[in-house]
Amino acid sequence: MDVQNRVAIVTGGSGALGSAVTFDLLGSGARVAVPYAAEEHWASLQNRAGSARERLWGAKVDLTKAPAVERFVADVAERWGRIDFLVCIAGGFAAGKIHETSEESWDRMFDLNLGTVYLSLHAVVPAMIKQNFGRIVTISSGEILNGGGAGIAAYAISKGAVRQLTEILGDELKDYDIHAHCVMPGTMDTAANRHAMPQADFSRWVKTGDVARVIHFLLSDDSRAVRSVVVPVLG
């Protein structure tokens, strides 16, 4: 079995990268659950799913609130009987040097980028341990490689923590058939990034579909010999 009939939760699954991952998995026969924040993004995702819509389910969830995350995960397990994959894409971005970043902005970056991953893992990992199987992929950032992150301090540090969390998780789960991987994309070619950086050379940016294919590999049986890795995807 590859990903066909597997059950996946994709946080941020209605966003730019998230929708690419969602459609990649649906296209390979998986069932995908998406906790979404915006009704219009969820409606668009459903409309684009076409005939695969019957294998797509979602609910509006505040991923920064533990009870909401626990309830969503329980609903997925009740609906489909198991949870095989967790892909943590939900997050946010804010620029600013350390001394210029407000306490509110700092806390928000950690809540969105690290807290949502922790709460999702806290809810999903016990089910994976019970079934003795699971594949987990988190998303950090290629911008922080080699000490990068000046001017985007809260974002960079929270994303760096995601990488470390994932490495620790992989070690903690080594006695089970549960693998944890961290993907670190470079600047991705999205509408939001094009709007924010209109003078950039878009051709040098990473395509969301390419990142989705790397994530697919890490979830699939083709990567069964790979225990836990950090994967830069820089284009």
ZIUR-V848643 format. One record per run of one state. SS is the DSSP state (H for helix, E for strand, L for the rest). FROM is the first residue (numbers start at 1). TO is the last residue. If there is no record, write none. Layout:
ss=SS from=FROM to=TO
ss=SS from=FROM to=TO
//
This chain:
ss=L from=1 to=6
ss=E from=7 to=11
ss=L from=12 to=15
ss=H from=16 to=27
ss=L from=28 to=30
ss=E from=31 to=36
ss=L from=37 to=38
ss=H from=39 to=55
ss=E from=56 to=60
ss=L from=61 to=65
ss=H from=66 to=80
ss=L from=81 to=84
ss=E from=85 to=88
ss=L from=89 to=95
ss=E from=96 to=96
ss=L from=97 to=97
ss=H from=98 to=100
ss=L from=101 to=102
ss=H from=103 to=131
ss=L from=132 to=133
ss=E from=134 to=139
ss=L from=140 to=141
ss=H from=142 to=147
ss=L from=148 to=151
ss=E from=152 to=152
ss=H from=153 to=172
ss=L from=173 to=177
ss=E from=178 to=185
ss=L from=186 to=187
ss=E from=188 to=188
ss=L from=189 to=190
ss=H from=191 to=196
ss=L from=197 to=201
ss=H from=202 to=204
ss=L from=205 to=205
ss=E from=206 to=206
ss=L from=207 to=207
ss=H from=208 to=219
ss=L from=220 to=220
ss=H from=221 to=223
ss=L from=224 to=229
ss=E from=230 to=233
ss=L from=234 to=235
//
